[in-house]
Structure formats: C-alpha cells, structure tokens
Amino acid sequence: MNKLWFLLALGASAGCADPAIDLSLRLPTASQMPATFDLSCVTAVDVVVAGNDHGTPDSPADVINRCIEITTPPSSFAALRTAIAGRLDINLPQSGLAAITLRGRSGTCTEEFPQYESIFYGGAPYSDGSESMTIPVVANISCNARKTYAVSTVDMMALGTTKTCAMALPAAAGMPQVFTGNIRPQLMGPEFPLTKWEDGASFSNVNAMGKATLEGYSGASTTRSCAAIGFFSTNEEASSCINPSAPTLCAAPGELEVGMINYQLGFASAETALMQEYGRPVFGAVWKQSPATTLTKAPIVGATVELEDPTQGKVVYVEPGANKLTATAGATSTGASGMFIIYLKGEATYVLVKSGASQQRYLVASHGTAWSTLLAVLP
C-alpha cells in the first residue's frame, strides 16, 4: 500500500503511472446552507490523510498533512472544487489508508500552527479495496458572520461553594486566557474521535474583573457544530458553545458567560463506562437568573435537563463530593447544587433546561481536547 498514491481529482486518474485512489467532493446543496454563505475568506485548504496506525503515548499516529494555497478566494463551492482539482499528490500512509478529512480556512500554508475556524469541512472513512472516495463537504461558518463578543468567565465550583460570582481572575503571567473556536464533526468514521475543537484566531487574557473581548463568529450554519469560546488556565479549562441569547448570572447584559471547571476534578468525576458508551461529558449547573450586582446567587433544585434527541447521550444529576462530582442514584432532576453532567456522542445537539414554567434551550457539544461546560440560567 505504501507505493500507492493519492490524487485529488475531479475524475479518473488516466495517464498516471501508479494506481491511485480518486477523491471527489460532494458539495453542499443550496438547501444545506444559507443563501448568503460566504467563502471569500478561504485562502487555504488543509487535507489530513490518516493511516490505520492511530499511535500510542510513545509513538505518533500515521498521519500525512498537506495544505493547498487558494490564491483567488472562491465565490462558490463549485469554484472551490475547480481551484483545488489535481493539486494534491500524496503517498498513502505506511499503515494503509483509514480516512481523509479536509477543511477550508483563512491564513496561509506556511503557518506552523494555523488557528482558524473551519469555513467548511469534510471527511470520510476509507473502505478497503475501493479505488475511489467521495468526501461530503459541509458549509460550516460563513466568512461574513464575524462578531465581537464581551466574555465573562465564571469558576463553576467556586460559585457553587460561595453562592457568589467567583470570576476567573488573573493568577499568573498570561493566565487565564479565553479564545474563540469551533466544535465540529470530523466525519472520519467510528475509529476516530467524532468531534474536534478548532482554535480560532482571536484570544485574550482576562482582566482584573474576569472579563475579555474577542472577535469570533455569530454561529455555525448547521446545528451539527457550534461556534464556541474556550478557556485555559493553570488548573482550569472550558469550552462552551456560544448561545448568544441565553440569560446570564454574573455577566452584564449583552455579554457571554463561560463556566470553567478544574481539569483534575473533571477527570475524577467523568465515568469511564458512560464515556465509552456515549462520549465526552458536558459539565453543567442550573441557576436562577438575577442581576449581576445581586450578591447571593441561587442554584435551582428540581430542574430537569433533557436532550431534544435522547439518542445523542445521557444526562446524569450530580452533587459535589470529595474532590469529584458524584452521581445521585435514581435522581431525575437537579439537587441542592443544581449540577448535572451530559455524556454526549459528540455532535452539537440541543438540550432543554426546565424548572416549573421556565425553560431555556441550549446548544451543547463535547470533544477530546478540553472539558465542555454549560452554565444554564433560568428566568
């Protein structure tokens, strides 16, 4: 297999000396994206060819990465296909071909760490023996959907303990940081992580009030992915889908609110069996809305968290214990802390958080890079 080569082409590979696997793109239809979807900021297409050797802690995965420069930003997906046709010739991985994924983004191919959200993405697993592959392409985040966000960061466990707005404040040089991002499907098949986190280009240190301003995107074009805000500090982390119209607890009107959780607490609390059955968790808590200036905050007891599509995961209600969150046996709603964990299969999905006549709909997603969180606030 290591003598085969991979050709990105629109049709057959006639005239090539060695056997090839032909790759074609199945472009999104008009009904699968907004009429105003804009590709004009796409200047590079990343292609990842993954082998069957997924690597170990002591050895890297068998993966080949390539990038195609786009000198004239495409005006349509058809123009994009023409721009990249025949421009990629790669030897297959030594361990054999397992899957291919690609994405279109801003920036150049010379950047060592290109941090951009996918404007579009695609991927597919390889079927052994096949001489061709078709990659479905998904219109993800439109270039014209740029937006400025004011972000407030909240320490979820400290909030639960003190019942006051415990903001994530500067503790060391350059820490903590918040940054834009995107949680999206990989489309590489069940042998690979179902979703991935992509760092965006905008990041900022939080100020003395636990706040920051970021340049991101207003949202993804499908509900399978989400524009998101990430958080990183010495001991805590978070990634949270942007829900721009959701009520807030500690943030000022018009701001986004991101809850974070201690990294080790997340590891201690996440149940291995549930992660294997469903996927990575989203750590959440339900609180009663009050003005940011109100000193004492109230978690909601008896709130329910429901997946709109119950096949996408499992909700577990938890309470803080000794250095971990412990599931409450038989619980069907939140307890005194208002806390819960959603084990997700990965793709972004909606949940309904309810308490009496109040309810709020949230888009959530999980991935393998950091814990995901949801600070749910009900009127």
C-alpha positions in Angstrom: 0.0 0.0 0.0 2.9 2.4 0.6 3.5 2.6 -3.2 0.0 3.7 -3.9 -0.6 7.4 -4.2 -3.5 9.6 -3.5 -4.7 12.0 -6.2 -7.1 14.8 -5.5 -9.0 15.0 -8.8 -12.5 15.6 -10.2 -12.4 12.5 -12.4 -10.4 9.4 -13.4 -6.6 9.4 -13.0 -5.9 8.4 -16.6 -2.2 8.6 -17.6 -0.8 8.1 -14.1 1.9 5.5 -13.7 0.9 4.1 -10.4 -2.6 3.0 -9.1 -4.5 5.9 -7.5 -7.4 6.4 -5.2 -9.6 9.1 -6.8 -11.1 11.6 -4.4 -14.2 13.5 -5.4 -16.1 16.2 -3.4 -19.9 16.1 -2.7 -20.6 19.8 -2.4 -23.4 21.2 -0.2 -26.7 22.0 -2.0 -28.4 25.3 -1.7 -30.8 23.9 0.9 -27.9 22.9 3.1 -26.6 26.4 3.7 -27.8 30.0 4.0 -28.2 31.8 0.7 -25.7 34.4 2.0 -23.0 31.9 2.8 -19.6 33.5 2.1 -16.4 31.7 1.1 -14.4 34.9 0.4 -12.0 34.5 3.4 -10.9 31.0 2.4 -7.2 31.1 1.4 -6.1 27.6 2.4 -7.4 24.1 2.4 -5.9 21.6 4.9 -6.0 17.9 4.0 -5.3 15.1 6.5 -4.7 11.6 5.3 -5.0 9.2 8.3 -3.5 5.7 8.4 -4.6 2.7 10.3 -1.9 3.1 13.0 -3.5 5.6 15.4 -0.4 5.9 17.5 0.3 5.4 21.2 1.6 7.6 24.0 5.1 6.6 22.9 4.7 6.8 19.1 2.9 9.3 16.8 -0.1 8.4 14.7 0.5 7.5 11.0 -0.9 10.8 9.5 0.0 12.8 6.5 -0.8 16.6 6.5 -0.9 18.7 3.4 -2.2 22.2 2.6 -3.3 23.8 -0.7 -3.0 27.6 -1.1 -6.0 29.3 -2.6 -4.7 32.4 -4.4 -8.2 33.6 -5.5 -10.8 33.2 -2.8 -13.7 31.2 -4.2 -17.0 32.7 -4.9 -18.8 29.4 -4.7 -18.2 25.8 -3.8 -18.1 24.9 -7.5 -15.3 27.5 -7.9 -13.5 25.9 -4.9 -13.6 22.5 -6.4 -12.1 23.8 -9.6 -9.4 25.7 -7.6 -8.1 22.5 -5.8 -8.6 20.0 -8.6 -5.4 18.0 -9.4 -3.3 19.9 -6.9 -2.6 17.1 -4.3 -0.4 14.1 -4.9 0.4 12.1 -1.7 1.9 8.7 -0.9 -0.5 6.7 1.2 0.3 6.2 4.9 2.6 3.2 5.6 -0.1 1.5 7.7 -2.7 1.8 5.0 -5.4 4.4 4.4 -8.1 4.7 7.1 -9.8 8.1 6.5 -9.4 11.5 4.9 -10.6 14.9 6.3 -10.3 18.4 5.0 -11.2 21.9 5.9 -11.1 25.4 4.3 -9.9 28.3 6.4 -8.2 31.7 6.4 -4.5 32.1 6.7 -1.6 30.6 4.7 0.0 27.2 4.3 3.3 28.5 5.8 1.9 28.9 9.3 3.2 26.3 11.8 0.0 26.4 13.9 -2.9 27.7 11.8 -5.5 28.7 14.3 -8.7 29.3 12.4 -12.3 28.0 12.5 -13.4 25.9 9.5 -15.4 27.8 7.0 -16.2 24.4 5.5 -15.1 20.9 6.4 -15.4 17.4 5.1 -14.3 13.8 5.8 -14.9 10.2 5.2 -13.6 6.7 6.2 -11.9 4.6 3.6 -13.5 1.2 2.5 -10.7 -1.4 2.0 -10.2 -2.2 -1.7 -12.0 0.8 -3.0 -10.5 2.8 -5.9 -12.3 6.0 -5.1 -13.7 8.1 -2.2 -16.3 10.7 -2.0 -15.9 13.4 0.6 -19.1 15.2 1.7 -18.4 18.9 2.3 -20.3 20.8 4.9 -20.7 24.6 4.9 -19.8 25.5 8.4 -19.1 29.1 9.4 -19.7 31.9 6.9 -16.9 34.4 6.3 -19.4 37.3 6.7 -20.6 36.2 10.2 -17.9 38.0 12.2 -18.9 39.3 15.6 -17.4 40.9 18.6 -18.1 39.2 22.0 -17.7 40.5 25.5 -17.0 37.4 27.7 -17.3 36.9 31.4 -15.6 33.8 33.0 -17.1 32.1 36.0 -15.5 29.4 38.2 -18.4 26.9 38.4 -17.2 25.1 41.6 -16.4 28.3 43.5 -19.8 29.7 42.5 -21.4 26.6 43.9 -19.5 26.8 47.2 -19.8 30.5 47.9 -23.1 31.3 46.0 -21.4 34.4 44.8 -20.0 35.2 41.3 -16.5 33.7 41.5 -14.8 35.1 38.4 -11.7 33.6 36.9 -9.1 36.3 37.7 -5.5 36.8 36.6 -3.3 34.5 38.7 -0.1 34.2 36.7 1.5 36.0 33.7 -0.6 35.5 30.6 -3.2 33.4 32.6 -6.0 32.8 32.2 -6.8 33.1 28.5 -10.0 33.0 26.6 -10.2 32.3 22.9 -12.6 31.7 20.1 -13.1 28.3 18.5 -15.3 25.8 16.9 -16.5 22.3 17.8 -17.4 20.3 14.7 -17.7 16.7 13.5 -14.7 15.1 11.9 -16.7 12.7 9.6 -13.8 10.1 9.7 -15.8 7.2 11.0 -16.1 5.5 14.4 -12.4 4.6 14.7 -11.6 8.3 15.2 -12.9 10.9 17.6 -16.3 12.0 16.4 -15.7 15.7 17.0 -12.8 18.1 17.3 -12.0 21.5 18.8 -10.5 24.1 16.5 -8.8 27.2 17.9 -9.8 30.4 16.4 -7.6 33.4 15.6 -8.8 35.6 18.5 -7.6 35.3 22.0 -7.2 37.5 25.1 -6.1 37.5 28.7 -8.9 38.1 31.1 -8.7 41.4 33.0 -9.0 42.1 36.7 -12.8 41.7 36.5 -12.6 38.2 34.9 -13.7 39.6 31.5 -12.3 39.8 28.0 -13.3 40.9 24.4 -12.9 38.5 21.5 -13.5 38.6 17.7 -15.4 35.5 16.7 -18.3 34.3 14.6 -22.0 34.6 15.2 -22.6 30.8 14.8 -22.4 27.8 12.5 -24.6 27.2 9.6 -25.8 23.8 10.8 -26.6 22.5 14.3 -24.0 19.7 14.0 -21.3 22.1 15.0 -21.1 25.3 17.1 -19.0 28.4 17.3 -17.5 28.3 20.8 -15.5 30.1 23.5 -12.5 28.3 25.1 -10.8 29.0 28.4 -7.4 27.9 29.7 -5.6 28.5 33.0 -3.1 26.7 35.1 -5.7 24.4 36.7 -8.9 25.0 34.9 -10.3 24.8 31.4 -13.5 25.0 29.5 -15.1 25.1 26.1 -18.6 26.3 25.7 -20.9 26.6 22.6 -22.0 30.2 22.1 -25.7 30.7 23.0 -25.9 34.4 22.4 -29.5 35.0 23.6 -29.2 32.9 26.8 -29.7 34.7 30.2 -26.6 35.3 32.3 -25.9 35.1 36.0 -22.7 37.0 36.6 -22.2 38.8 33.3 -23.5 42.2 32.3 -26.4 42.4 29.7 -25.1 41.6 26.2 -22.1 39.6 27.5 -21.4 35.9 27.0 -20.8 33.8 30.1 -18.4 30.9 30.2 -18.1 28.5 33.1 -14.9 26.6 33.8 -14.1 23.5 35.8 -10.9 22.2 37.4 -9.1 19.9 35.0 -8.4 17.1 37.5 -11.9 17.4 39.0 -13.3 16.7 35.5 -11.1 13.6 35.2 -12.2 12.3 38.7 -15.9 12.9 38.0 -16.3 11.6 34.5 -17.4 8.0 34.5 -15.4 5.8 32.1 -18.2 3.4 31.3 -20.5 6.3 30.3 -17.8 8.0 28.2 -17.3 4.7 26.4 -21.0 4.2 25.8 -21.9 7.7 24.9 -19.0 10.1 24.7 -17.2 13.0 26.4 -19.1 15.0 29.0 -20.5 18.5 29.4 -20.4 19.7 33.0 -23.3 21.9 33.9 -25.3 23.7 36.6 -28.7 25.4 36.7 -29.1 28.7 38.5 -31.8 31.3 39.0 -31.3 34.4 37.0 -30.6 37.6 38.9 -28.9 40.9 38.1 -25.1 40.7 38.1 -25.0 43.1 41.0 -27.0 40.7 43.2 -24.5 39.3 45.7 -26.1 35.9 46.6 -26.9 33.6 43.8 -29.3 30.6 44.0 -28.9 27.2 42.3 -32.2 25.7 41.2 -33.3 22.4 42.9 -35.6 20.2 40.8 -34.6 21.4 37.4 -34.6 18.9 34.5 -32.2 18.7 31.6 -33.5 16.9 28.5 -31.8 16.1 25.3 -34.1 17.0 22.4 -32.8 13.9 20.7 -32.5 11.3 23.6 -30.3 9.1 21.3 -27.5 11.6 21.4 -26.4 11.0 25.0 -27.3 10.6 28.7 -28.0 13.1 31.5 -26.7 12.4 35.0 -27.5 14.5 38.0 -24.6 15.0 40.4 -23.6 16.6 43.7 -20.1 17.8 44.8 -18.2 15.3 46.9 -14.7 14.7 48.0 -12.7 16.1 45.0 -15.3 14.9 42.5 -18.9 15.2 41.3 -20.8 12.1 42.4 -23.9 10.8 40.6 -27.1 10.8 42.7 -28.7 7.4 42.4 -32.1 7.5 40.8 -32.2 11.3 40.5 -34.5 12.7 37.8 -33.7 16.4 38.5 -31.1 18.6 40.0 -30.3 18.5 43.7 -29.0 21.2 46.0 -26.1 22.2 43.8 -28.1 22.4 40.6 -25.4 20.4 38.9 -25.5 17.8 36.1 -23.3 16.0 33.6 -24.4 15.3 30.0 -22.5 12.5 28.3 -22.7 13.3 24.6 -21.9 11.3 21.5 -20.1 14.3 20.2 -22.0 16.3 17.6 -23.6 19.5 18.8 -27.1 19.0 20.0 -29.8 20.9 21.8 -30.9 20.4 25.4 -33.9 21.8 27.2 -33.3 23.0 30.8 -36.6 23.4 32.7 -37.9 24.5 36.1 -41.6 24.9 36.5 -42.9 27.2 33.8 -39.3 28.5 33.0 -37.2 26.8 30.3 -34.2 27.6 28.2 -32.8 25.9 25.1 -29.1 25.5 24.7 -26.7 24.2 22.0 -24.0 22.0 23.5 -21.1 19.9 22.2 -18.2 18.0 23.5 -14.7 17.0 22.2 -11.5 15.4 23.3 -9.3 18.5 23.9 -10.9 20.0 27.0 -13.9 19.6 29.2 -17.1 21.3 27.9 -19.4 23.3 30.2 -22.9 24.8 30.4 -23.9 27.4 32.9 -27.7 27.3 32.5 -29.6 30.3 33.8 -33.4 30.4 34.0 -35.6 33.4 34.5 
